[in-house]
Amino acid sequence: MKRFLALLLTCALLLGCVSLAAAEDKKTLTVWIPQYQFGDGISDQDFWDGVFDPFEAENNCEVKVEILSWSDYNTTIYTGLLNNDGPDVVYVTDNYDLVKANLLLGLDSFLTDEQKDNYLLWSTGPVNADGEHVIVPMDDGVAMGFYNKDILAEAGIESFPEDWDAFLEACKTIKEKTGKQGFLQNWGATTGTSALMLAFWPYYFQAGGVMLDEKGEITINNEAGLKTLEFLKKFADEGIFDETIVSEGESIDKFANNELAFVVADLNKGNSFTKNGVNWEYFFSLKGPAGYGARTATDSFAVASKAKERGNEDLAVKALLLITSGAVMDRFHSEVFYLPPFTKDATYTQNEAYTALTSAHLSDIYVVSEFEGKASFEKELQANIQMMFMGDLTPQQVLDNTMTYYAEQIKQ
């Protein structure tokens, strides 16, 4: 009996040691993704937890998905990637500073040629000092224009006024004949990046602007920059924008409430407009001095360099491949938030009208480039344009002051 009890005790100790070893071997992976679900569907947290449930079982790991706010997102992830308790896999917006600081893991040595080829924009992504790609680029979609067909009809405007001057006159006509607002922009956005994405860069491209010079540095103090700001200032001078433009953040809501004739927004806003009964239609862009021009951007997914220090690099890359797979992204785009596919194995398409319109203007779509100090630069430009709307700066002073700030505060 004593031998039997001793044997049981030994087995229990061995099992305990095995369980302890298994617990110690179980890795924890942290994934940071910003919020995309602002509607009534499945929450971001529930969606991604569901994606990773089988992954955790298959890989004997725990995946902690943290859904972050868009407010100060760039600063949040930059700080997090510096810290030992930051993310292993992260959604990236502006990547210039992250690449320069070597905060993202080189991916080429982890991926097969077939996996790389599956990403439609792989070759456009930045590389680190060793020449390795460090992100999986997404296609964020073109910022589209929307117009309210009923308001235009009420004002007696028979066709969409695409030229800059015709558009400005149409906004004045709408105000005079309907009492409604013609056009608004989100100059009160929480970040300069958010404001400029919809309210500056498209018009800069329509004016023929190029963002970076031959050295890869930002340059807007040019003819295109001046034409863009003079055009935007006319909306304030003509009473289309009032003093609230500097804090405007509700232009989307006003369009959804049939109070606004024109707005530029992310393509997904059409769903809420339709639900609200707005009789709307897309327009690709206005037609400026240099022609049409709409902006797009390439947010991305990446693996933190510190994942390698934690011994998590292989597991993190495996999670990255899962997140960006066509199967998962098809579900995300149908259940949470629609974006155009960015892999060859993706199949889901939500809006045929959007696809047809962008396909007809492929040469008129411009990517908002990455450059040193982009977030700080855009915050300064936003503030100076707000001052222009308040009458404190001229368009040329906006350009001069912004570029002086860039040279003295960012480049230094």
N, C-alpha and C positions, 0 to 999 in steps of 0.2 A: 504493500500500500504506500509506504514512504517513497519507494522508487517511482510509483505511478504519479504521486503528487509532485514529486520533483520534476518528472518529465512534463507534467502539465504546466508547472511554473516556468520551466525552460522554454516551452512552446509559446507561452504567453509573452515572455520577455522578448523572444525572437520576433513574434508578430508585432509587438510594440515597437521594436527597433525598425522593422520593415515599414510600418505605418509612419513612423517618425521620419525615416529616410525619404519615403514618398512625399511627405508634406514638405520636407526641405527641398526636394527636387522640383516641386511644383512652382513654376515661374509665374510672376504677376506682370502683366503687360498693360500699360496705360495708353489710352487712345484719346486724343483731344479733337473734337469736331464742333464747329459752330452750329447754332440753331438755324434750322431751315424750315421747320414746321410752325407756321403761324396761323394755321387754319384749324379745322375741326377733325382732321384725320389722326392717324397714329402719331404719337409723340416721337421726337427724335430719339429719346432715351429708349423707349420700348422697341423702336425699329432696330437700332443698333445692338441692343442687348439680345434681341431675337436672332440677329445675324451671327452673333458670336457664341450663342449657346452651344451649337454643335462643334464649333472650333475649339472651345474650352475642353469639351469631352474628348475630342480627337487628340489634342495636344497636351493633355494633363496640365492645364494652366488656368489662370484666372485673368480675364480681360476686364479692366475697369474703364468703361467709356464715360468720359466727362463731356457734357454739352456746354459749350461756352457762349457767352453773349458776344455779339458783334462789336459792342462798344469797347474801344481800345484793344481790339483783338490782336493787332500786330504787336503791340507792346507786351501784352499778356503772354503770347507764345514765345517772343524773343527772350523774355525773362525766364519763362519756364524751361526753355531749351538750354539755358545756362546752368540750371539747377539740377542737382542729382535726383530730385524727386519729381522732375518734369515728365513730359510725355515720351513714349517710345515711338508712337506713330502719331503724326500731327497733320491737320489740314492747314495749308499754307496759303496766304494771300500774297503780300509783298515778300519777295524772296531775296532781294539784293543783299540786304544786310546779313541775312541768315547764311547765305553762301559765302560772303566775304569773311564772316566770323567762323566759318567751318563748323557750323552747328548742325548740318545735315549730312547724313551718311551717303557715301558714294554707292550707287546702285548697280552699276554695270557689271561688276564681278559677281553679283548675286542673281542676276536675271539671265535667262537664256535669250538667244537671238529671237526665237519665236515669241517669247513674252514681250520683249521690247517692240517687236514689229506689230504687236496687237494694239499698242497705244498710238492713236492717230497723230498726236502732236509730240511724240517722244523726242524727235530731233530738235524741236524748238526750245526745249528746256535748258536751263543753265547748267554749267559744269563747274566742278570744284578745281582746286589747284592741281590735282592729279589728272584732270581731264575726264572725270567720271560724272555722269548725269546724277543729279541729286533729287529730282522730283518726278512725279508722274503728272504731266499737265492735263488738266481738264479743259473742256470747252464751256465757258460760262454763258455763252449765248450772246447775241447782239442786243443791245439796249434799243428797244423799238419805240416808235412813236405811235400814239393812239389818238384818234379823233372821234368826237361825238357827232354822229351823222345827223341826229335830230336838231342839235344846236346849230349846226351849219345850215340846215334847211330853214330853220326859223329865221336865221339872219340873211337868207337869200343867197347863200354861197353855194354854187352848183357843183364845184369840183374842188378837190383838195389843193390849197395854195402852197406849192412846194418851194418856190423861190423865196429867198430871205425877205425881200421887199414885199412880195405878195402876201407872205405869211403875216408880217407885221400889220399890213393894211387889213387883213382879214380879222385879226385880233381886235383892232379898233372898231371895225364894222360890227362885230359880235357884241361888243360892249354897248355900242350906240343903239343897236336894234333889239337886243334881247335883255340887256342889263346884266348879263352873266359875264364871267371872266373868260378871256380868250385863252390865256396861257399862263402857266406857273412853273417854277423850278424849285428844287429843294435846297435852297441856299442856307437853310437852317439845319442841315443834316449834322449828325453828331460828329462826323469826321470830314476833313477836307477831301479825303479819298472818295467817300460816298457822294459828296456834293459834285465833285468834278466829273465823276464817271458819267453822270446823267446830264449835267448842266454846263459843262465847259468843253471837255475833250471832243464830243461829237461835232461841235461847231468849229472848233480849232481845225479838225480834219477837213471839214467842209470848206474852210478858208485856205486849204492847202498846207497846213502846218505839219511840220515834222518834229517829233519830240526830242530826239537825241542828235547831237552833232557827231562829227567823225571820231571824236574821242569817247563817245558814249555818254556824254554829259547833257543834262536837260537844257533846252534852249527854247524859250517862248517869246523873248524880246525881239520880235521880228514883225514883218508885215502881216503875217497870218494872225499872230497874237493880237496885234492892234485892231485888225478888222473884226476879230471875234469879240473883243471887249466893247468896241464901238457899237456893234450890232446888239449885244446884250444890254448895253446902257440905254439904247433907244426904247426898250420896253419900259424902263423906268421913266424916261423923259416923256413918253407918249401916254403914260398913265395906265399901261397894261399891268405893270408891277407897281404896287404901292409900298409904303414904308415897311410893311410886314414881310417883304421878300427876304430880308436879312435873317429872319427867324423862321421862314417858311419850312414846314416839315410835313404838311398835310395835303400836298397837291394830289397825291394818289387818292386820298379819301374824297377830296372835292370832285375829282373826276368820277369816282364811283357813285357819288350822290347827284350826278347830272348837273353840277354847278360849274363845270369847267369844260371848255371845248377841246383843248389840246394838252397832252402831257407826254413826256418821255419817261419810260419806266422799264423795269425788267419784264421779259416776255410773259412770265407767269401771272402778272397782274390781270391779264385778260380774263382769267377764270372768275376772279371776284367781280370784275366789271359786269360780266354776263349774269352772274348770280343776282346782281343789283338791278338788272333790267336795263342796263345802258346799251343803247344801239350804237355800237362802236365798230371801228375798223382800224387795222394796222396802217401805218405808213413807215416806209423804211427809214427815211431821214429827210431833212430839208435839203435843198440844193443851194449851196453857197457859191462864192466866187470861183472855187475850184471844182465844184460838182457835188455829188452826193458823198456822205461820209457818216458811218456809224461806228461805234466803238464796241470792242469785245475785250475780254480779259481771260487769262488762263490761271485761275486758282489751281491748287494742286494738292496731292498727298505726298508725304515724305516720311522718312525714318530719321529719328534724332541720332546724331553722332554718339551721344551718351548711351544709346541702347547697346552699343558695342562694349562700353565700360561695364555695363550691367550684365553682360553675357546674354543679352536679349536680341542680338542683331538678326539671327536666322529666323527666330519666331516673329520678330517685328516685320521682316520682309514678307514672311508668309501671310501675316495679317494684312499687310499693304496690298498684296496680290488678291486677297479675298475681297477687300473693300472696293477695289477698282475693277473687279471682274464684271463682265457684261451681265451676268445673272443677277448680281447684287445691285448694280447700278440700274438695271432695268426695273427692279423692284423699287429702288429709291425714287427713281424718276416718275414712277406711276403712283406710288403710295405717299410720298412725302413732298417732293419738289421737283418740278421738271427742269432739266437742262438737256441740251443736245448730247447725243452719245459721244464718247471720246475713246472708245475701243472698237475694234473690228467685230468683236463677238457680241456687241450690244445690238438689240433689235427694236427697242421700244421708241416710238415716235408719237408725240402727243398732238402736234398741231401742224396739219398739212399746209395751211395758209402761211404760217410763219416760215416753214421750210421752203415753200415756193418763192416767197419774197426774198429771203436771204440768198437762195440759190441764184436768183436773177441779179444779185448785186455783190457777188463774191469779191470783185476787185475793189469794192467801196467799203470793205470792212477792215478796220484798223485795230491792231492790238495796242492797248495802253502799256507802254514799255516800263521796265524796271530800271531804276537808277539810284544812285547813292542819296540817302536821306529823303526818299520819295514821300513818306508819310509827313515829315516835318515841312517839306516844300509845299505839299498840297494844302496843309493846314494854313500856312502863311498866305498862299494864293487865295484860298477861300476867304480869309479874314480881310485881305486887301480888296477883293471884289465886293464884299459886303460894304466896305467903306466907300467904294465907288457908287454903289446904289444909294448910300446915304448922302452923297454929294461931297464927300471929303477928299476923294481922289479922282483924278482923271484916268481914263484908260491907259495912257502912257505912263502915268505915275504908278499905276498898279504893276505894270511890267517892270519898271525901273526898281521899285521898292522890293518886289519879290525876288528879282535876280540879285540885287545887292544883298539881301538877307541870305540867299543861297550861297553867294561867294564868301560872305564874311562869317556866317554862323554855321553853315553846314559843311562847306568845303574846308574850312579852317579846322 
